[in-house]
């Protein structure tokens, strides 16, 4: 699959007032940090149009821009822009979709047209996603016209890592030597190191994590050190992506194998995760036109394990059967399965290891305060996870602290609580399964 993502700048629509970004055709300063290398292209005959190419990928690998695909983008942009200039577009994206299908159906298929945006004069879509026909392979384009939509929905990112020491293998010395080496490492120095690592590319945001560096022969002998990353693009602002970048960069600059690093920085290299699979198809009261339905906490035994095995693609059936739990939550009376990842450090696979006093209680119940503070926090976090996982879609913007991750074509909503990563299966990826209960 070849994928091209571009933002379309419209010269005549740019707002030159200070600190103002035009609703259409103008990139904000923030959006310009979403990639380190943005290619800008123009085409003869489209003097007011500039295509800012952010991503050109073949099977998720950066490749040179395909000029033939960019040519189809110009055709698409010219069509939409001319209709907007002549007043043929309104706030109705359904009508525009029908026009695109009728007039450009020989060029593209699978149209997804975002909401319509106006600058007071023109109506244009926030974005258009489509598949290019006649390319001999799967080829898709994602074309943005509105800066806010681009900030919310652009799904690529880059992460630059800054380590607390110049030579990463120095962290395999004694804890005393590491303490001496990093004694002068204050907050200002940490961000100075990040600035040097990221130079000369402005980044979207910086994120810091502190991990204990452990003496494998005496786990109580540790020193906590900061790692900082520069994130280019909002999509990279998630723990899974950042941890992956940290691990990859450490291993790329080290002579030690991953097994040694797992003992040295276990919180980074041997993380703890749990996958949550709500039984989204089980209803006790169906959805109605004005009222949301209620889920059923009842689940057939024969279906439970087959459902969990299907929707926990990285876990074996034996692992799920032995360590998986089935429980309920008060949110719309939903039942769900939860299981720890097979690679969890210290073989902590059971949710009871962390929240042994979990109970299905309302947060307003007098008994709720009988739960530990950690479990009460988990209950609150679980409510937010289920809420987001029920409504999330491919183009949904999630609040800070939550992100979308794909595992074998299934979308999960991910968050971190108490240094545990929770992957909750989205309703859109849930497929009802009828099983036999057998492995």
N, C-alpha and C positions, 0 to 999 in steps of 0.2 A: 504494500500500500504506500503510494506516494501522497504526501499531504503538504499543502502550501497554506500558510496563514499570513495574512497581510492586512494592514490598516490603510484605508484610502484617505489621503489628504486632499482637501478641496480648497485650493488657494483663495477663491473668491468668497468662501464662507468663513474664513479665519477671523476671529475676534482679536484685535490687537490691543484691547484694553488690558491694563495690568491685572494679573491674577485672575483672569477670566478665560475659560476654555469654551470655545464654541460647541454647541450641542452636536454639530455634525462637521466632519472633515478636518478636525484639528486635534493633534496629539498634545496631551498634557506633559509637563515635565516628569511627572511620576511614570506615565506610560512609557516614556523613553528609557526608563531603567529596566524594563521588562526583558531586555536582551542586551548582550554586550556588543553585538555587531548587527546593526540594522541597515539593510540595503535599501536605498531609495531609487526608484525607477520612474521614468516618464516615457510617454509614447507620443510620437508625432501625431498631431491632430487632436490631442487631448491636453491642451496647454495648461488647463487649470487642475489637472489630476496628477497626483503623485502616489505611487504604490510603495508603501513602507513594508518591506518584506521582513517579517520577524522569524519565520520558521520555514525551512524547506527540508523535509525529512522523508527518507525511504525506510519503511519499517522501523521507525523511531530512531534512525541514525541520521545525523546531519549530512546532507548532500548538497551539491551545487544546485542553484536555482534552475528549474526547467523552464526555459523561455516559452515553450509551446503552451505550458499550463498558464503562465503569466499572461500570455496573449488572450486566452479565454477569459481571464479575469478582467482585462481591459474591456472586452466585449460586454461582459456582465455589468461592469460599472457604468459604461457609457449608456447602456440601455436604461438603467435605473436613474441615473443622473438626469438624462434628457427628459424622462417622464416627470421627474420632480420639478425640473425647470419649467416645463409646460403646464404644470398644475394638474397632471393626471393621477398623482398619488395623493392619498388621504391618510387618515389614521387607521385605515383598514388593511392589515397585512394579508388577510385572506384574499382580498381582491388582487393585491400585487402578486401573490403566489400564483394565482390563476393566470395572470398576464405572463409571468415568467414561464410557466409550464407551456402556455400556448405559443409564445414567440421565441423562446430559447430552449424548447424541449428537445431540439436536435443537438444541443450542445451540452446540456446538463440534465441530471435526473436526481431524484431524492431530495427535493427542495426543503429546506428548513429556513423560514424567514422570521427574523426576530421582530419584536414590537416596533411600531413606527415612532419616529422622533421628529420633532419640528424645531426649526430655528426661528419660527415666526413667519417664514416665507415658504420654505420647502418642507415636504414630508418625505423622509427616507427611512429605511429599516436600520435598526441597530447593527444588524449583521445578517449575512446570508451564508448558509452552509449548503453545499451541493456536491454531487459526484460528476466528474467530467466523463463524457461519453467518447468512445472512439480512440482511447489511449492505449488499448491493448493490455491494460492492467488496471487494478483498482486505483483511482486517482480522485482525491477530494480537495476542495478548497474551502477555506473559512475566511470570509471577507468582512471586515469590520468597518462601519462608517461612523460610529459614535464612541467617543473616548470612554465614557463610563462603562458601557457594555464591554469594551475591550479590557478594561481593568478588572472587571468582574469575571469574565469568561475565558480569557486567554489561558490555555492550559499547559503551556511549556514553561520551563524555568532552568536556571543555572545556579549552582551553589559553589562559592569559593570559600575554602577552609583556611582558617588561621589557627595554628597550633600554639601551645604555651611555651614551646621550646623550638630552637632552630633545627636541631637534629632529633627527630622523633625517637630514634633508638636510645637516646639518653634516658628515656623513661624506663629502661630495663636495668638501670643501676640501682643501688640501694635507695631506700626511701629517704635516708639522711642526705644522700648526694643530690637527690631530686629537690628536696627542700632547699638546700643551699643554692642550687642552680636557679630556682624560681623565686628566691627570697625577695627580689626587687620587683616582682611582677604585680603591679597595681592596676587599677581600672584604666587609667590613662594609657599605660603601656599596652594593655590588652587591645584597646581600640587603635592604637598606633600600629600595632602589628597587623590588624585587620585592614587598615587603610593601605598599608604597604602591599598586602597580598592582593587586594582588589584593584589597585592602581593599574590603569587610569580610568576604569569604568565605574561610573556612579551606580550604586545599587539601590534596590527597592527598600530593603530593610536589613538590619543586622539582628542576629539572634545569638544568645550565649547559653551554654550549658556547662555545668560543673560536674565532673566525674571523679570519683576516688580512684587513684592509682594505687594498686594493692600489692603488697609483698606476698607472693603465692605461698611462701613458707610460714607466714604469720598473717592471716587475713585481718587481724586487728591493727596491723602496722600499715597505715595508709597516709596519703596526702591528697587533698582535693585540689584539682587544677581546672582552670577555665578553658573551654574551647569556644571560639566565636566564628560565625559564618556570615558571609554576605550573600543575601538571597536576591536573585534577579527574577522578578515575576512573582505575583501573589501565589501562584500554584505551588511554589517551592516552600511556602511557609507552613510546612507540616512536619511533624516529628519523624515520621517514617522516612521521608525524603532526606531530611537533614542527617539523621543517624546513618543512613546508607552512604551519604556523601562523606561523612566523617570516617567511617570504617574504610571506605574505598581509598581515601586520600592517605590515611595512616599506612595501610598495607602497601600502597604504591611507593611510599617513601621509606619503607622499612626492610630490613633483612630478616626479620622474624616472621614466622608463619602465623596464620590466624589463631591456631590453637594456643600459642604462647600469649597472644594479645587477649584472648578470652580470659586467661588467668590474671593478666595484668590490669585490664580495664573491663571487668565483667559487666558493669552497668551499661556499657556501650556495645560490647561485642556479644554478650549473652543476655539479651533483653527478655522481658516477660510480656507476653501478649495473651489476650483472650478473644475468641470469636463468639459473637452473640448472633443467634439466628431466631428472630421473632417469627412466629407462625402467622404470617400476614394473611393467609387465605381463610383462616378459621374465624367465622363470624357467628355470633349469637344473635345479634340484631343487625340486619343488613343496612347498608347506607341508604338514606332517603334523600329526597330532593333538597330539603332544608336542614337536615340533621345528619351528622356523621354516625356511622354504625358503631357497634361495639364488637370487639373481638371475643372469641370464646377461649376460656382457659382449658378447655377439654381437647385432648389430642389422643388419637388412637395409638396404642402401643406399637402396633405393626408399622405405623408410618413414621414414628419419631426418629429412629436411628437412620432410616433411609434418607429422610429429609435432612438431618444434620450432616450425614456423610456427603450428600450431594452439594450442600451449601458451605461446607468447610473443606474446600478443594485441596488444601495443603496438609490435611490431617488424614491419617489412615482410619478405616472403619474400626479397627481394633482399639486404637487410641481413643476415638470418640466414645465407643461403647464403655470403655473402662473409666474414663475421666469426665465424660459429659454429664451435665446436670440439666434437668428440666424444672423450670419454676415459673412464676407469674409476676406480673407487675400491675399496679392499679391503673396505669395509663390505659384507658379503654378496655381494661380487663384482659390484657394480652398475655399469652404464654410464650415462653422462649427457651431455647437451649443455649447453653454456654459451656465452652471448653477451652482449657489452656493449650497453648501451642506446644507441639512435641519438642521444640528446641528451647523451651523455657529453662533458664538456669536453675540449678539445684532441684530439677525435676518438680517444680511447682506448677502442677497441671490443674489443680482443683481450686475452684473459686473460694471454697471454704477456707483455704489456707490464708486468705486475705480478709475475707468478710464473713467470719463464722456466724455472726449474729444477724445476717440478712433476714429480714422478715417483710411480708407483704403488708405494709402499713401505710396509711395516709400520713403525709408529712405534718398534718394538723392534728393527728392523734396524740393523746397524752402519752401513749406508749412509745411514740417515736423517739423521745428523748432517752429511752432506755437503751437504744442502740449506741454503739461507740461512735465518736466523732468521725472516724474514718468511714464507717459504714453509712452514716447519715449523708456524708459527702458523696458516697458512691450512689446512693439512692437518688439524690438530686441530679447527678451527672447522667444516670441511666435514663431519667425522664427526658433530658435534653437529647440524648442519643436517639431514643425511640421517636421523638418528635421529628428530628431531622431526617432519620432514616425512612420514615413513612412518606415524606413529601419530596425528598431529594430527586432531582433529575439530572440529566447530563449537563445542563447549562445552569443549574441552581447555584447561587452564591451562598456559601456557608459562613457563619460568623467566625471570628478569630477563635482559635483553639480547636476547630473542627476542620476536617478535610475529607476529600473523596479519594478513595484508592480502589484500583481494579485488581482482582485476583481471578485469573482464568475466566474473563468475560463477566464477572460479577462485581457490581459496585458496592463498596462498603463505606460507611461513614466512620471516620477514625478520630479518636481523641485519646489523650493521655491523662491518667489520674493516678496519683501515688506511684509514679514511675512505671505504671502498667499501661500498655497500649491496648485499647479496646476497638475491635473491628466489628461493626454492627451491619448486618446485611440489609441493604436497601429494599424497600417494598418493590421497586421496579425490577429488581433482579431475582425476586423470589419466584420459584416455580413449585407448585404443589406436587408432592411425591406420594405415591401409594406404594408402600413397601411390604415386606414379609417379616421384618424383624431379624432376618438372618444376615450374617456377615458375608 
